[in-house]
Amino acid sequence: MRGAFFPLAVQVDLLDDSAPKEMISSAVQNFGGFDILVNNPGIYPSVHIIGYDHCPWYLDG
């Protein structure tokens, strides 16, 4: 179908150190790559998705 758009939703646990790489691999596998990545974890401040420090996600300690 010409001009069709097929979105991909990927649920990941960002407390898992391998999750960002798995998410990116999923996009590459499904689309051959990507041009734009919106890192939107909700209320968390803007961070680089590659090489982020997972410790701030542990809000209780």
C-alpha positions as CSV (number, residue, x, y, z in Angstrom):
1,M,0.0,0.0,0.0
2,R,1.6,3.3,-1.1
3,G,2.1,5.8,1.7
4,A,1.0,3.3,4.4
5,F,2.2,3.9,7.9
6,F,2.9,1.0,10.2
7,P,3.7,2.1,13.7
8,L,5.8,0.0,16.1
9,A,5.3,0.2,19.9
10,V,8.1,-1.4,22.0
11,Q,7.6,-1.9,25.7
12,V,10.9,-2.0,27.6
13,D,12.0,-2.0,31.3
14,L,14.5,0.8,31.5
15,L,15.9,-0.7,34.7
16,D,17.3,-3.5,32.5
17,D,20.6,-2.3,31.1
18,S,20.1,-4.1,27.8
19,A,16.6,-2.6,27.1
20,P,17.6,0.5,25.1
21,K,19.8,-1.6,22.7
22,E,16.9,-4.1,22.3
23,M,14.5,-1.3,21.5
24,I,16.8,0.1,18.9
25,S,17.4,-3.3,17.4
26,S,13.7,-3.8,17.2
27,A,13.3,-0.6,15.2
28,V,16.2,-1.5,12.9
29,Q,14.8,-5.0,12.3
30,N,11.3,-3.7,11.5
31,F,12.1,-0.6,9.5
32,G,15.8,-1.0,8.4
33,G,16.7,1.9,10.7
34,F,15.2,5.1,11.9
35,D,15.5,8.9,11.3
36,I,14.1,10.3,14.5
37,L,13.9,8.9,18.0
38,V,11.8,10.5,20.6
39,N,13.0,9.6,24.1
40,N,9.8,10.2,26.1
41,P,9.8,8.3,29.4
42,G,7.0,10.4,30.8
43,I,8.2,12.8,33.6
44,Y,11.9,12.0,33.5
45,P,14.2,14.8,32.2
46,S,15.7,14.7,28.8
47,V,18.7,12.3,28.5
48,H,20.7,10.6,25.8
49,I,19.3,7.1,25.2
50,I,22.7,5.6,24.5
51,G,24.9,5.5,27.6
52,Y,22.4,6.7,30.1
53,D,22.9,6.1,33.8
54,H,20.1,3.8,35.0
55,C,20.6,4.7,38.7
56,P,18.2,7.7,38.6
57,W,15.4,5.4,37.7
58,Y,15.6,3.9,41.2
59,L,13.6,6.6,42.8
60,D,13.3,4.9,46.2
61,G,16.9,4.7,47.0
